[in-house]
């Protein structure tokens, strides 16, 4: 949503000062949001969206595990997917899974998928620091998914994930 607000502001030719005045959101808050240093409340997002003639909506997020396996999560896919492996597509897929995964413990093979996700997040955190920071900004749940104690299986899954994501990141 942050990127949509930023892009809409720019496409309308609005300065941050003008959007601040139009929305009632303070200029420093708006600057922190656009720089990725703030995690705005739903109320703040609604003010900004309304000022830009955007509408906020909530919907269920579908996690496609076969797509995630194609991006490099160490999982055996049910169906082979061909995806355009780019940094942006990877980030969007990881944000989808991180933002909805912990809420749905009824996912088939929850433990195995959680371990694969942890291994991939570790690979990104240790080898792609800027990308990891971007993931944390875009999805605040990323940090919560990592365990406090890293076990051997996490390291093995990290290596498997790194071998895949290292080919396109």
C-alpha positions as CSV (number, residue, x, y, z in Angstrom):
1,X,0.0,0.0,0.0
2,X,2.9,2.4,0.7
3,X,4.2,2.1,-2.8
4,X,0.7,2.7,-4.2
5,X,0.4,5.8,-2.2
6,X,3.8,7.0,-3.2
7,X,3.2,6.3,-6.9
8,X,-0.3,7.9,-6.8
9,X,1.2,11.0,-5.1
10,X,3.9,11.3,-7.8
11,X,1.5,10.6,-10.7
12,X,-0.8,13.5,-9.5
13,X,2.3,15.7,-9.2
14,X,1.6,16.3,-5.5
15,X,4.4,17.2,-3.2
16,X,4.7,15.7,0.2
17,X,3.8,19.1,1.7
18,X,0.6,19.2,-0.4
19,X,-0.4,15.6,0.5
20,X,0.3,16.4,4.1
21,X,-2.0,19.4,4.0
22,X,-4.7,17.5,2.0
23,X,-4.7,14.4,4.3
24,X,-4.0,15.9,7.7
25,X,-1.0,13.6,8.2
26,X,2.0,15.4,9.4
27,X,4.9,16.0,7.0
28,X,7.5,14.1,9.1
29,X,5.1,11.1,9.4
30,X,4.5,11.1,5.6
31,X,8.3,11.3,5.0
32,X,9.0,8.4,7.3
33,X,6.2,6.3,5.6
34,X,7.6,7.0,2.1
35,X,11.2,6.3,3.2
36,X,10.1,3.0,4.7
37,X,11.0,4.0,8.3
38,X,7.5,4.1,9.6
39,X,4.8,1.5,10.0
40,X,1.6,3.6,9.7
41,X,-1.7,2.8,11.4
42,X,-4.7,1.8,9.4
43,X,-6.2,5.2,10.3
44,X,-3.2,7.0,8.8
45,X,-3.3,4.9,5.7
46,X,-7.1,5.7,5.3
47,X,-6.4,9.4,5.6
48,X,-3.7,9.2,2.9
49,X,-5.7,6.9,0.6
50,X,-8.7,9.2,0.9
51,X,-6.7,12.3,0.0
52,X,-5.4,10.5,-3.1
53,X,-8.9,9.1,-4.1
54,X,-7.7,5.5,-3.3
55,X,-9.7,3.0,-1.4
56,X,-8.4,0.6,1.1
57,X,-9.7,-3.0,1.1
58,X,-8.9,-6.2,2.9
59,X,-9.1,-9.6,1.3
60,X,-7.8,-13.1,2.0
61,X,-4.3,-13.7,0.7
62,X,-3.8,-16.9,-1.3
63,X,-0.4,-18.5,-0.8
64,X,0.7,-20.6,-3.8
65,X,3.2,-23.0,-2.4
66,X,4.1,-24.3,-5.9
67,X,5.0,-20.7,-6.9
68,X,7.1,-20.3,-3.8
69,X,8.9,-23.6,-4.6
70,X,9.6,-22.2,-8.1
71,X,11.2,-19.1,-6.4
72,X,13.5,-21.3,-4.4
73,X,11.7,-22.3,-1.2
74,X,13.1,-25.8,-0.4
75,X,9.8,-27.6,-1.0
76,X,8.8,-30.3,-3.5
77,X,6.1,-28.7,-5.7
78,X,2.9,-30.5,-6.6
79,X,2.9,-28.8,-9.9
80,X,5.9,-27.3,-11.7
81,X,5.4,-23.6,-12.1
82,X,7.3,-21.3,-14.4
83,X,7.6,-17.9,-12.9
84,X,9.5,-14.8,-13.9
85,X,12.2,-14.9,-11.3
86,X,12.9,-11.3,-10.4
87,X,13.8,-9.6,-7.1
88,X,10.4,-7.8,-7.0
89,X,8.4,-10.9,-7.8
90,X,10.3,-12.8,-5.1
91,X,9.7,-10.0,-2.6
92,X,5.9,-9.9,-3.4
93,X,5.6,-13.7,-3.0
94,X,7.5,-13.7,0.3
95,X,5.4,-10.8,1.6
96,X,2.2,-12.7,0.7
97,X,3.3,-15.9,2.6
98,X,4.8,-14.0,5.6
99,X,1.7,-11.8,6.1
100,X,-0.8,-14.7,6.1
101,X,1.1,-17.8,7.1
102,X,1.0,-17.7,10.9
103,X,-2.7,-16.9,10.8
104,X,-3.6,-20.2,9.1
105,X,-2.2,-23.2,11.0
106,X,-4.6,-25.4,9.0
107,X,-2.3,-25.3,5.9
108,X,-1.5,-28.9,4.9
109,X,2.0,-29.8,6.0
110,X,2.2,-26.6,8.1
111,X,5.4,-27.7,9.9
112,X,7.3,-28.6,6.8
113,X,6.3,-25.4,5.0
114,X,7.2,-23.3,8.0
115,X,10.7,-24.9,8.1
116,X,11.2,-24.2,4.4
117,X,10.1,-20.6,4.9
118,X,12.5,-20.2,7.8
119,X,15.4,-21.6,5.8
120,X,14.6,-19.2,2.9
121,X,14.4,-16.2,5.3
122,X,17.7,-17.2,6.9
123,X,19.3,-17.4,3.4
124,X,18.0,-13.9,2.6
125,X,18.9,-12.4,6.0
126,X,22.5,-13.7,5.9
127,X,23.3,-13.3,2.2
128,X,21.0,-10.5,0.9
129,X,20.9,-8.0,3.8
130,X,19.3,-5.2,1.8
131,X,16.7,-7.5,0.5
132,X,16.0,-8.7,4.0
133,X,15.6,-5.2,5.2
134,X,13.1,-4.5,2.4
135,X,11.1,-7.6,3.4
136,X,11.0,-6.4,7.0
137,X,9.8,-3.0,5.9
138,X,7.1,-4.4,3.6
139,X,6.0,-7.1,6.0
140,X,6.4,-6.6,9.7
141,X,5.9,-10.3,10.5
142,X,9.1,-11.4,8.8
143,X,11.2,-11.0,12.0
144,X,8.6,-12.9,14.0
145,X,8.8,-16.0,11.8
146,X,12.5,-16.6,12.5
147,X,13.1,-18.8,15.5
148,X,15.4,-17.6,18.4
149,X,17.4,-20.8,18.1
150,X,18.7,-21.9,14.7
151,X,18.9,-25.6,14.3
152,X,20.7,-27.9,11.9
153,X,17.7,-28.5,9.7
154,X,17.3,-24.7,9.3
155,X,20.9,-24.4,8.1
156,X,20.4,-27.3,5.7
157,X,17.2,-25.7,4.3
158,X,19.0,-22.3,4.1
159,X,21.7,-23.9,1.9
160,X,19.1,-25.4,-0.3
161,X,17.2,-22.1,-0.7
162,X,20.4,-20.2,-1.3
163,X,21.4,-22.5,-4.1
164,X,18.1,-21.6,-5.8
165,X,17.6,-17.9,-5.1
166,X,21.3,-17.2,-5.7
167,X,20.7,-17.9,-9.4
168,X,18.5,-14.8,-9.9
169,X,19.0,-12.5,-6.9
